[in-house]
């Protein structure tokens, strides 16, 4: 669907991507959930070769890196089109998570040496990567709290810790690991991001974590990983020590746009299946399911929500392109929880319209739900984004909640010190 954000540059690319997805990828969905991903990888890799041959590889990349130099807003529209094949589109076009986020991170902040060794083959699709930040012992929404340590030892870091939901670790070549390098610094400057090759002694994938009973495999998985005396060069740090939190914010801003536009495309997929079911399912002689007002409500609500989400996300992406992510943090938080919830409502309606069929693996809907119910959790839970957004808005009205909390903390610390002195 063209919008006011559809430029002359991206319009022909969108048409070509949509045609490729429709003719080459959607037919592969038949029986997808009943088969192992490893059986399909050779076919998908053939499709990758075809994408490169027709000049559609790396659409998120700059022109100098072999892409088309699209803005975030333009690529967001490509991402929606790819999501019509929810399990294959982004992988076949070389822009699946977490590789796309790691590509952007390394392109902007990595040294020339790291770019040559890791970024170039990653952009070419010759290797895959993973992102290793969340820890089971700490709330994932607060990246300033973690136990994984990277301790200097000569010219190396020695890394010890445990991570989970390290997405796509299975089969990846390297991990971008967030670990504490400066434990005595202020909270937002304690951690760093470090590249760890997955063949490093001490890097162990303990398991692929079952999500709603499905452990997944390859890039379509989330791993629990332990780091036991993993030794990597100091030069593997990205942008210097203490930059981990800032890099996480830089990575997650555009990353949330990528997620949201993928969810818009997924919602369109679910909407399409819902409408096809509504016009083809006969519930009594001569009466189709779509003739019932409940179903009509599902359809109209879904259409409105999808269209609203699309424009909200593309406007946010346009603002990031023009004024930078640091100036639109409220909008980034808003699209994250708004779009995730809208998408899941559409998906749930589509499952409901399919009846018992909707919860089986005979359609893609149940697999979509398994893999995307986490949309309200990944990259910051809804509740965190809503709270942060409200705090930011209220500050403009004169209520600085964070400042009040800081002052209360300082007062309590002062009282504790006085108590200790009085006890001497």
Phi, psi and omega in degrees: 000120178287146178228182176295346180266359182278106184275166177295332179289318186273338185303309180294327177295319178300317180298318181291320179295315181299318180295317180297315180300316183293318187269328187257331189251315183301323176301338181285350182287341182299118179074011184306312186288348180265359185236160177280141180299325182300331179289336183265342184305315179302322178293316180295323178292328173296320178295324176300316178299321179293320177301316179296321182295327182265008173077028181247010181283144172063046182293346178273353186272161174287165180297321181293339178261011176097005179263204182247005177066033182289148172286169176299321179295318179292315180294330177305323179289325174296317182299320176299316181297320180295329184287355173291341167249080196299337183259347188235330193306305185291324178296313183296330180265006173073029182223034178281154172284147000270006184299321182296320178292319178293325177299312180297320181297310182292322181299323185273328192235344187283158176289165179300323180296315180292323178297316182295319186279323188244319186290315184300309178293333177292315179296327181281353181077016181279337179223167172239165180227174174220166182236123192237093182234312189289140179239142184295335184276349185230153178296125183294341181282353179237089184288358176279350182248111176201158184253345181295126185247140171240106186256133178294136174215096185067237181266012185236163162258141171248118189252132176224134178162181181225131178237157169217170191053041169279091189294135174069021178296325181299109179090002181280161180267327179211158176245142166264111188253134174260119184219153180283122176248339184229074187297339182267358180282173174296154190309319185280000180236018182275326190259156177228162173253129187227138176276127177236112174301139185286352174266009177293130175306132181099346173274117185228125170276109183287323180187158163272125188285124177294128176248114188051040174089355181247116182282334181072181179199165179058218181288349183263054185203165176230123188253154165260127188233137171248144176244114182238101182052042176289123184250120178226156181295150175302332181291352179278356177288143182261118174068010176100161181292148177081004183264004187301313182295316179298317179296322178299318179293319178298321183287320188282336180299295175299328180300324179291327173296316178302312179302312186296319179289329174295320179293326175298316177295319176298320179296320176298322178298310180297320179299315180300314179294323178297314181294320178297321178293320183296327182268350184248345184267115179271126182256343169202171186306117175075005182243122181266156182303323182293350178280350181274137186295327177302315182291322177297323176297315177306314186291313183291318177299318182294317180299315181295317183294318180297314182295322178294317179299316182302310183292324178297315182290316182294325176295319178296317178298319178298320178294321176298318179298325189262323184238355177094149186295329183295339181266358182227034183297325178298316181294322179297318176297317184296314182294327183300309182279328183291312183289320179302316181290319179297316179300314182293329174294316178298315180298318180296320178296319180297319177297317181298318181294331178279352180064217182301328179301327185294335181263004176265172176268018176278350168235173180276354188296315182294322177294321177299318180295316179304317187274343186241358174300333177290356180304329181276001182240312183305150175054037178102119180295154179312313187299324179291315180296319179296317180297313180299319181294315180296318178299318179295318180294314183295330177300324179292340178262007174102359178255102181264090185295320180295319179295319178298319179295320178297316181295321178296319178299313181297321179296316179296321178296321178296317179296322178296318179296317179297319179298317180297319178294321181290334181280346181289000000 
